[in-house]
Amino acid sequence: MVLASLSTGVIARIMHGEVVDGPVLQILAIKKINSAADSERYRILISDGKYFNSYAMLASQLNVMQHNGELEEFTIVQLDKYVTSLVGKDGAGKRVLIISELTVVNPGAEVKSKIGEPVTYENAAKQDLAPKAAAPSNSKPVAKKEPAHNNNNNVVMNASINSGMTHPISSLSPYQNKWVIKARVTSKSGIRTWSNARGEGKLFSMDLMDESGEIRATAFKEQCDKFYDLIQVDSVYYISKCQLKPANKQYSSLNNAYEMTFSGETVVQLCEDTDDDPIPEIKYNLIPISDVSGMENKAAVDTIGICKEVGELQSFVARTTNKEFKKREITLVDMSNSAISLTLWGDEAVNFDGHVQPVILVKGSRINEFNGGKSLSLGGGSIMKINPDIPEAHKLRGWFDNGGGDNVANMVSARTGGGNFSTEWMTLKDARTRNLGSGDKPDYFQCKAVVHIVKQENAFYRACPQSDCNKKVVDEGNDQFRCEKCNALFPNFKYRLLINMSIGDWTSNRWVSSFNEVGEQLLGHSSQEVGEALENDPAKAEQIFSALNFTSHIFKLRCKNEVFGDMTRNKLTVQSVAPINHKEYNKHLLKELQELTGIGSSN
């Protein structure tokens, strides 16, 4: 086995601004520096055999190499793409090496030990810093890539900061370029990629704010790699040397005629001390969940709630781009005794852990309206904070832990109004008289009805725990459950609801069936809570089911004749259920009266 030769002394030169193509270095240690899954970052101790640098970081796209065990202790690597950037105040901070592309030359298991006795690169002698070719490597050279250029503009930056010449955001325009702003990052998007006839690339955007106003900034390609891991939401930075252009209002609702684009000369420096000339904190205009139902579609909303339920991770492919998207829906509840669905996307959806029922604060979430129901969705400029340390969060936590949220009555995301007016209104008696469901296809109608009886018997079944399978499992009797569809054994299962109940309007009564999601909505509890109560706590189950008796709802029903043995039975299934919005329902009744009497409304 032949080990590659390290590029001796190269770290000192790189960290003092020299561009070196493909240096070969050794990883001595790697450490995760934070625990948030959606912003996972690794810091490494890296050596050239003579000097080491403990201020080196992996770009997020290399995390998978660490997860796969490719970057273990003593591994020899070639840096294919990297940048350096200064983090600190007034030029007194540390210069950080950020590695965005690398190749493993010799795995750590082959090397087995540290090469040389390296010391910190700050101790480098001046003669070591004279430009020279990197030491030759015995490893096969990796295909050359365009080396990243280091940021050498901090002198200009520091001079501006030291002289106190920072500019308000509101004063920026394309007609000046000698400026430095001091701004707080109020939101940051994920990295987005594109591919078209003109090429491909990546970008991320952020919103910046100071006491004078706000502005959108976007970093493309190399600048995306360079700054994404350094820039964090809620931190304050000095920023200089960006290009300004008229804002594209299709993608930004900020009150600024311009937006910024990072360039190869852009300088970003963390401001750690904001006591002098403080930048405003991010402000949240928190509204109760119950108020969302009265807001306009596509409006931006700041709200806070407890994550009561977590949906399964879903994947789908866009028809136009064939790009895969991931999303997850969670349900938030608050002290207005209301619940709303919030959609998470991408990494936030994949990494979200709601089983501890955290407090969730969202800023700038967008309202989506469907058939009268309102839901929220996180977008590019949205912020989500988990268990924020603010009074509203602590108050909400106390409310929920003491039984709040057990009887949420207002489901904001349910279809409201008098139901879906594209579906025909009909009484239960009329549905039978007109022989609905006797054709080849099912018929649909809706009615206002009251719940009379709810059967607890056989109200659930044990289903396959796989997210994309709801098949009933077979109890093998040894704490193992078999799914015939998946042909697999599982140590657990999930509850699925199948509720039969009698409903009635002023003309007739009918038995109807409700499946899982509708059942959860009617009972106000998750299928897991209902199933556990039915099996282990009869008193609680009785309380859950009896609370549904004599409540009125708008039911959308599916009607179809089904054959059981030699008998044909007309079966009704609840497709959706909505609370009664009496104002809208009265409008429907008035319209029917006008049609029956032929008398038009004077209004």
C-alpha positions, 0 to 999 in steps of 0.5 A: 500500500502506497500512501499519498504525500501530504502537501507540506506547509500548504495550510499556512499559505491557504489561510493567508490568502494563496490559491492552491490547486488540489492540496492533499491533507489529512483529517485528524478529527471531525466533530458535529458542532450543533444538534439541529438536524435541519442545519447539521454542520461538521468541524474538522481538524485537518493537517498538512503534516507541518501545520494544522487548522482546527477552523475548517468546516464541511459544506453541508453537501459533504455531510453524507460522506461523514454519515457513510464513514468516509471521513474517519480519523487519519483519512487522507483527502484532496481538496477539490474546491474550498474557500476561506472567510473571516468570521469575527468582529473588526478583523479580529476573528478567525479565518475559516476554511470551508470545504465544498468538494473533496476526494478521499485518497487513502481511507483512515483504516489504511493510514492508521496514524497521524503523519508528522507533528503538525503545529497551528498554522499561525506559527508559520515562519514568513519564509513558509508563506512564499508562493510555491508549488504544492508537494507532489502526490503519489496518488493518481490526480483527480480530474481537475476542477476550477479552484475556488477563489479566496475572499481577499477583500476584508481589508476594505471591509475592515477599514469601512467598519473601523471608520463607522461608515455603515449605511442604512438599507433604505439608502442603497441603490444601483448608483453607488457601490462603496457601502457597508450595511449592518443587518440582521438575517430575518429568514433564509431559504434552503438551497434550490437548484435549476437546470435549463437550456442555458445551464444549471446551478444553485442558489439561496436567498435571505431577507435582511433588516436594519432599523431603516428597512429590509431587502432581499439578497440572493447568492448563486453558484460559487457564492451559494457554496461559500456563504450558505453554511456561514449565514444563520437566521437571527444573526447580524452581519456586516455585508459589502460589495453586492450588486443591486438591481430592481426587485422582482416582486414575483418572488419578494414582498419586501418593501424595497424597490431593489434587491441584492445579488452576491458577487465574487467580491462580496464580503460577509462578516459576523457582528458578534457585539450588537449592543452599540447601534443595535439592530431591531430584533425579528418581530412577530405579529402573532395571531390566534389560529381561529383568526386565520379562517377569516383571512384572505387566501395567500395572505402571510401569517405569523402564528404559534401553536402546539404540534398535536399531530404529525402526518407521514412524510410524502413524496411526489414528482412534479409533472412539469419538471420531474423533480421530486418533492417531499412534504409533511403536514402537521396539525397545530392547536392553540388557546383559541381552541382551534386547529390548523394544518401546516405543510412543511417542505424539503429538509424541514419535512424530512427532519421534523420530529413532532412526537414530543409535541413541541411549540411551533412558531411560524413567521410569514407562512402562507394561507392556502384555501380549499373548499372554504378550509384554510391551511398554512404552508411554509415558503421560501421567506418563511421562518419556523422556530421550534420551542422558542424562548418567548413568553407566548411559547411558555404560556402555550406549553403550560396550557397544553400540558394541563389538558388544553387542546383535548377538546378542540372544536374549531377545525380551521382546515376543514371545509367550512360554509354550507359544504361544497356547493358543487355537490347537490343538497338533498335530504336523507329521505330524498336520497332514498326516494331517488334511488341514489347509488343504484347505477354503475357509479356511486352518487354523491350528495350533502346534507345537514344532519345530527349524530344520534348513535355512535357504535364503539364496537369494531370502531378500529382495526390494527393496520400495517405500520408502513406509511403507504400501507393501511392493510389489516395485520394478523396477530402472530401471538408473539408480539409480531404482526404480519401484513399479508400485503407487504409480506412482512412481520412488524413488532408494532402496528397503527390504529385505523378508525372505521366508525359506524353511526346513525345520523338524521335530518328532519326527514329520516335517519340513516347509518353511515360509515366514516373512515380514519381521517373523518373519524379523527375529525369527528371525535377530536382525537387521533386514531392512536388515542381512540384505539388505545382508549378502546383497548385499555381505558373504557371510561375514556373511550365512552367520554370520547364517543359520547361527546359526538352524540347530538352534534350537527355537521354538514356531511358529504356522502357517497351512496352506492349499492353493494352486494353482501351474499344474496342481499343488495344494500344501499351503503352511505360513506362519509366523504368529508364533514364540516362544521356549520357556518350558519351565515353561509348555510342560511344563505343556502336556505334562503336560495332554496326558499326563493326557488320554491316560492318563485319570489326573488330577494329584494336585496 
